[in-house]
Amino acid sequence: MHWIQRDKISHCLRSHEIFLCYLACRQIERARRLNLLRNPLLETFVTVVECGGFSDAQFALGITQSAISVRIRDLETSLGYRVCERGRGGFRLTGRGEIAYQKARDILRRTRDFDAELLELRDSVTGELRIGMVDAVGSFPQLNLTAAFQRFLARPNDVRLEIVVASPTDLTQQLITGQLHVAIAPFRNMINGLSYTELCSEEHRLYCSDQHPLFHVPERELNSDVISQYEMCQRTYDMLVSPDLGQSKPNAVVANMEAMAMLIETGKYVGPLPTHFAASWVGRGKLRELAVAEMRWHSTFYLVRRQAQTHKRAVELFVEDVIRSVIVLQPSTNTTDCAEPRKPLEP
């Protein structure tokens, strides 16, 4: 029994030593980065919120939970109000804490951008690069984002990448507020103050699943009138089909391609999908294109950033890599594949 306890104690000590080594490494890593305007209290608060509590935040911050607790208490003392509730009920922001978190997050982002701009004066590529995009672009061969990231990451750099997946509307808002440096999506509304570079065109077609009544209908019998008799699913940010079918509104709406494909697979709905995204389902015989000429559409993808006199070096390099990686197809009557700037319109 004595030896068993000694083994347990020894194991606990080893685990504790490993944890302390991990924290030390994290602190060294953080110390390497320039922090002229560093605010440990705000950094701790934002990290705790984004990690959902103290437990996970200790690994992100490289400090113990007790140290985190002290910092949060010091922040609340400085502010004069509680920013969060913590205890047996879990971690939860107060009303004031929600507002404080949004403001603190914005301040820290601007601070990191400021540090990066100063470091670039010594020809370093550093700081944060916050990129936004719509979902399901990984299989889009013309956009070829994997090659763009490979080009960017092949250079010596100390850049922290942050990638956000959202709708074009949300991406536009985050560009305006400075939460994103660059966004790639099929933007339909162009806003003054943002710079749009046209990249390539994505082809969409209408599909049904092998569970749908139209799956076995001969192609010669398909037309808009036949298709309009069945329920339609569309994306919230890109209503492609309704004008052609004369429907006042779709029967189901989704926020991303995966949800669209799932609803189509139920056999209840027909819906548009990018051809590159649908290819795997079509190849397995799970989906079928409803091949009607007027049921084909194209969405133009743009690379968007804020108009400014200067941009961070990391942003400039990434934009260059994306444009170089786009696979330009031969021009046709239905597609536009280029990488030329487009003038933004008034909102």
C-alpha positions as CSV (number, residue, x, y, z in Angstrom):
1,M,0.0,0.0,0.0
2,H,2.9,2.3,0.9
3,W,4.5,1.7,-2.5
4,I,1.2,2.3,-4.4
5,Q,0.8,5.7,-2.7
6,R,4.4,6.6,-3.5
7,D,3.8,5.7,-7.1
8,K,0.6,7.9,-7.2
9,I,2.5,10.8,-5.6
10,S,5.4,10.4,-8.0
11,H,2.9,10.3,-10.9
12,C,1.2,13.5,-9.7
13,L,4.5,15.2,-9.3
14,R,5.6,14.3,-12.8
15,S,2.2,15.5,-14.2
16,H,2.6,18.7,-12.3
17,E,6.1,19.2,-13.6
18,I,5.0,18.6,-17.2
19,F,2.2,21.1,-16.7
20,L,4.6,23.7,-15.3
21,C,6.9,23.2,-18.3
22,Y,4.0,23.6,-20.6
23,L,3.1,26.9,-19.0
24,A,6.7,28.1,-19.1
25,C,6.9,27.3,-22.9
26,R,3.6,29.2,-23.5
27,Q,5.0,32.2,-21.6
28,I,8.2,32.2,-23.6
29,E,6.3,32.0,-26.8
30,R,4.1,34.9,-25.8
31,A,7.1,36.9,-24.7
32,R,8.7,36.6,-28.1
33,R,5.9,38.7,-29.6
34,L,5.9,42.5,-29.4
35,N,3.4,43.8,-26.9
36,L,3.9,47.6,-26.6
37,L,0.4,48.2,-25.5
38,R,-0.2,44.9,-23.7
39,N,-3.0,44.8,-21.2
40,P,-2.9,41.4,-19.4
41,L,-6.2,42.0,-17.7
42,L,-8.1,42.5,-20.9
43,E,-6.2,39.7,-22.6
44,T,-7.1,37.3,-19.8
45,F,-10.8,38.4,-19.9
46,V,-11.2,38.0,-23.6
47,T,-9.4,34.6,-23.6
48,V,-11.6,33.3,-20.8
49,V,-14.7,34.3,-22.7
50,E,-13.6,32.7,-25.9
51,C,-12.5,29.5,-24.1
52,G,-15.8,29.3,-22.3
53,G,-14.3,29.4,-18.8
54,F,-11.2,29.3,-16.7
55,S,-10.3,25.6,-17.2
56,D,-9.6,25.8,-20.9
57,A,-8.3,29.4,-20.7
58,Q,-5.3,28.3,-18.6
59,F,-3.9,26.4,-21.5
60,A,-4.4,29.2,-24.0
61,L,-2.9,31.8,-21.6
62,G,-0.1,29.6,-20.1
63,I,-1.1,30.5,-16.5
64,T,-2.9,28.7,-13.7
65,Q,-6.6,29.0,-12.9
66,S,-5.8,30.8,-9.7
67,A,-3.8,33.4,-11.6
68,I,-6.7,33.9,-14.0
69,S,-9.1,34.4,-11.1
70,V,-6.8,37.1,-9.7
71,R,-6.7,38.9,-13.0
72,I,-10.4,38.8,-13.5
73,R,-10.9,40.1,-10.0
74,D,-8.5,42.9,-10.6
75,L,-10.3,43.8,-13.8
76,E,-13.6,43.9,-12.0
77,T,-12.1,46.1,-9.3
78,S,-10.7,48.5,-11.9
79,L,-14.1,48.7,-13.7
80,G,-16.2,48.8,-10.6
81,Y,-18.6,46.1,-11.7
82,R,-18.8,42.3,-12.3
83,V,-18.0,41.1,-15.8
84,C,-18.9,37.4,-15.3
85,E,-20.5,34.9,-13.0
86,R,-18.4,31.9,-12.1
87,G,-19.0,29.0,-9.7
88,R,-21.0,25.8,-9.6
89,G,-23.4,27.1,-12.2
90,G,-20.5,27.6,-14.7
91,F,-19.1,30.6,-16.5
92,R,-21.5,33.3,-17.7
93,L,-21.0,36.9,-18.8
94,T,-23.1,39.6,-17.1
95,G,-24.9,42.2,-19.2
96,R,-22.1,44.7,-18.7
97,G,-19.6,41.9,-19.2
98,E,-21.0,41.3,-22.7
99,I,-20.4,44.9,-23.7
100,A,-17.0,45.0,-22.0
101,Y,-16.0,41.8,-24.0
102,Q,-17.0,43.3,-27.3
103,K,-15.0,46.5,-26.7
104,A,-12.0,44.7,-25.2
105,R,-11.8,42.3,-28.2
106,D,-11.8,45.2,-30.6
107,I,-9.1,47.1,-28.6
108,L,-6.9,44.0,-28.5
109,R,-7.2,43.4,-32.3
110,R,-6.2,47.0,-33.0
111,T,-3.3,46.7,-30.6
112,R,-2.0,43.5,-32.3
113,D,-2.3,45.2,-35.7
114,F,-0.4,48.2,-34.3
115,D,2.4,45.9,-33.1
116,A,2.6,44.2,-36.4
117,E,2.8,47.4,-38.3
118,L,5.8,48.5,-36.2
119,L,7.5,45.1,-36.7
120,E,7.1,45.4,-40.4
121,L,9.5,48.3,-40.4
122,R,12.3,45.7,-39.9
123,D,11.0,43.7,-42.8
124,S,9.3,41.1,-40.7
125,V,6.0,39.4,-41.7
126,T,4.2,39.1,-38.5
127,G,1.0,39.9,-36.5
128,E,-2.5,38.5,-37.2
129,L,-4.1,37.8,-40.6
130,R,-7.9,37.5,-40.2
131,I,-9.5,36.0,-43.2
132,G,-13.3,35.4,-43.9
133,M,-14.9,33.1,-46.4
134,V,-18.1,31.3,-47.2
135,D,-18.4,27.6,-46.6
136,A,-17.7,24.8,-49.1
137,V,-14.8,26.5,-50.9
138,G,-12.3,23.8,-50.2
139,S,-13.6,21.8,-53.2
140,F,-13.8,24.8,-55.5
141,P,-11.0,24.0,-58.0
142,Q,-10.9,27.4,-59.8
143,L,-10.5,29.3,-56.5
144,N,-7.7,27.0,-55.4
145,L,-7.3,28.4,-51.9
146,T,-5.1,25.5,-50.7
147,A,-2.4,26.6,-53.2
148,A,-2.8,30.2,-52.0
149,F,-2.2,29.2,-48.4
150,Q,0.7,27.0,-49.4
151,R,2.3,30.0,-51.1
152,F,1.8,32.2,-48.1
153,L,3.0,29.7,-45.5
154,A,6.1,28.8,-47.5
155,R,7.5,32.2,-46.6
156,P,9.3,32.8,-43.3
157,N,6.8,34.5,-41.1
158,D,5.4,34.8,-37.6
159,V,1.8,35.3,-38.6
160,R,-1.2,34.0,-36.6
161,L,-3.9,33.0,-39.0
162,E,-7.6,33.3,-38.0
163,I,-10.2,32.0,-40.5
164,V,-13.9,32.8,-40.1
165,V,-16.7,31.1,-42.1
166,A,-19.8,33.2,-42.5
167,S,-22.4,34.6,-45.0
168,P,-21.4,37.4,-47.4
169,T,-23.5,39.8,-45.4
170,D,-21.7,39.0,-42.1
171,L,-18.3,39.1,-43.8
172,T,-19.1,42.5,-45.2
173,Q,-20.0,43.8,-41.7
174,Q,-16.8,42.3,-40.2
175,L,-14.7,44.0,-42.9
176,I,-16.3,47.3,-42.2
177,T,-15.6,47.1,-38.5
178,G,-12.1,45.8,-38.9
179,Q,-12.7,42.4,-37.5
180,L,-11.5,40.9,-40.8
181,H,-8.6,42.0,-43.0
182,V,-9.7,40.0,-46.1
183,A,-12.8,38.2,-47.2
184,I,-13.5,35.8,-50.1
185,A,-17.1,35.2,-51.1
186,P,-19.8,35.7,-53.8
187,F,-20.6,39.3,-52.8
188,R,-23.7,40.7,-54.6
189,N,-23.9,44.1,-52.9
190,M,-20.8,46.2,-53.1
191,I,-20.2,48.9,-50.4
192,N,-18.2,52.1,-50.7
193,G,-15.1,51.9,-48.6
194,L,-14.3,48.3,-49.6
195,S,-12.1,47.2,-52.5
196,Y,-13.4,44.3,-54.6
197,T,-11.2,42.2,-56.8
198,E,-13.0,39.7,-59.0
199,L,-11.5,36.2,-58.9
200,C,-13.6,33.6,-60.7
201,S,-17.1,32.2,-61.3
202,E,-18.8,29.3,-59.5
203,E,-21.3,27.3,-61.4
204,H,-24.6,26.2,-59.6
205,R,-27.1,23.7,-60.8
206,L,-30.4,22.3,-59.5
207,Y,-30.3,18.9,-57.8
208,C,-32.6,16.3,-56.3
209,S,-31.8,13.1,-54.4
210,D,-32.4,9.4,-55.2
211,Q,-35.3,9.6,-52.8
212,H,-37.1,12.3,-54.7
213,P,-39.9,11.7,-57.3
214,L,-38.0,13.6,-60.0
215,F,-34.9,11.4,-59.7
216,H,-36.1,8.8,-62.3
217,V,-38.0,11.2,-64.6
218,P,-36.5,11.2,-68.1
219,E,-34.5,14.3,-68.9
220,R,-36.7,15.2,-71.9
221,E,-39.8,15.4,-69.6
222,L,-38.1,17.9,-67.2
223,N,-39.0,21.6,-67.5
224,S,-39.6,24.6,-65.2
225,D,-43.3,23.8,-64.9
226,V,-42.7,20.3,-63.7
227,I,-40.0,21.3,-61.2
228,S,-42.1,24.1,-59.8
229,Q,-44.5,21.6,-58.4
230,Y,-42.0,20.4,-55.8
231,E,-40.7,22.1,-52.7
232,M,-37.6,24.2,-52.9
233,C,-34.7,24.7,-50.6
234,Q,-32.4,27.7,-50.9
235,R,-29.6,29.6,-49.1
236,T,-30.5,32.6,-47.0
237,Y,-27.9,34.8,-48.7
238,D,-28.3,33.7,-52.3
239,M,-31.8,33.1,-53.6
240,L,-31.0,31.7,-57.0
241,V,-34.1,29.7,-58.1
242,S,-37.3,31.5,-57.1
243,P,-37.5,34.0,-60.0
244,D,-37.2,31.2,-62.6
245,L,-39.9,29.1,-61.0
246,G,-42.2,31.9,-60.0
247,Q,-42.2,30.9,-56.4
248,S,-42.9,33.8,-53.9
249,K,-40.5,32.2,-51.4
250,P,-38.7,28.9,-50.9
251,N,-40.1,26.2,-48.7
252,A,-36.9,25.9,-46.6
253,V,-33.8,28.1,-46.2
254,V,-30.3,27.2,-44.9
255,A,-27.2,29.1,-44.0
256,N,-24.6,26.7,-45.6
257,M,-24.0,24.1,-48.3
258,E,-23.8,21.1,-45.9
259,A,-27.3,21.9,-44.6
260,M,-28.6,22.3,-48.2
261,A,-27.2,19.0,-49.3
262,M,-28.7,17.3,-46.2
263,L,-32.2,18.6,-46.9
264,I,-31.9,17.7,-50.6
265,E,-30.9,14.1,-49.6
266,T,-34.1,13.7,-47.6
267,G,-36.0,13.5,-50.9
268,K,-38.4,16.3,-49.7
269,Y,-36.7,19.2,-51.5
270,V,-34.9,20.2,-54.7
271,G,-32.2,22.8,-54.4
272,P,-29.2,24.5,-56.1
273,L,-25.6,23.5,-55.2
274,P,-22.2,24.4,-56.7
275,T,-21.2,21.7,-59.2
276,H,-17.9,21.1,-57.5
277,F,-19.6,20.6,-54.2
278,A,-22.3,18.2,-55.5
279,A,-19.8,16.1,-57.6
280,S,-19.2,13.5,-54.9
281,W,-22.9,12.9,-54.3
282,V,-23.6,12.7,-58.0
283,G,-20.7,10.3,-58.5
284,R,-22.1,8.0,-55.8
285,G,-25.6,8.1,-57.4
286,K,-27.1,10.0,-54.4
287,L,-27.9,13.2,-56.3
288,R,-29.0,14.0,-59.8
289,E,-28.9,17.2,-61.7
290,L,-32.3,18.4,-63.0
291,A,-30.8,19.4,-66.3
292,V,-33.0,22.3,-67.5
293,A,-31.1,25.1,-69.3
294,E,-32.7,27.9,-67.3
295,M,-31.8,26.1,-64.0
296,R,-28.1,26.9,-64.1
297,W,-26.6,29.9,-62.5
298,H,-23.2,31.4,-61.8
299,S,-21.9,33.3,-58.7
300,T,-18.9,35.6,-59.0
301,F,-16.3,35.3,-56.2
302,Y,-14.5,38.4,-55.0
303,L,-11.6,39.1,-52.8
304,V,-12.5,42.1,-50.6
305,R,-10.6,44.3,-48.2
306,R,-10.9,47.8,-46.8
307,Q,-9.8,50.7,-48.9
308,A,-6.7,52.2,-47.2
309,Q,-3.5,54.0,-48.0
310,T,-1.4,51.1,-46.7
311,H,-2.1,47.5,-45.7
312,K,-0.2,45.2,-43.5
313,R,2.5,43.3,-45.3
314,A,0.8,40.0,-44.4
315,V,-2.4,41.2,-46.1
316,E,-0.7,42.3,-49.2
317,L,1.2,39.0,-49.6
318,F,-2.0,36.9,-49.0
319,V,-3.9,38.9,-51.6
320,E,-1.1,38.4,-54.0
321,D,-1.0,34.7,-53.4
322,V,-4.8,34.3,-53.8
323,I,-4.8,36.1,-57.1
324,R,-1.8,34.1,-58.4
325,S,-3.5,30.8,-57.4
326,V,-6.8,31.3,-59.1
327,I,-7.1,29.0,-62.1
328,V,-8.3,31.0,-65.0
329,L,-10.6,29.2,-67.4
330,Q,-11.2,30.0,-71.0
331,P,-13.9,32.7,-71.3
332,S,-17.4,31.5,-72.1
333,T,-20.9,33.0,-72.4
334,N,-21.8,31.9,-68.9
335,T,-18.6,32.5,-66.8
336,T,-16.3,35.4,-66.0
337,D,-12.9,34.3,-64.7
338,C,-10.5,37.1,-64.0
339,A,-8.7,38.9,-61.3
340,E,-9.3,42.6,-62.1
341,P,-10.5,45.2,-59.5
342,R,-14.1,46.2,-59.6
343,K,-15.3,49.6,-58.6
344,P,-17.6,49.5,-55.6
345,L,-21.1,51.0,-55.8
346,E,-22.8,53.3,-53.4
347,P,-24.7,51.4,-50.6
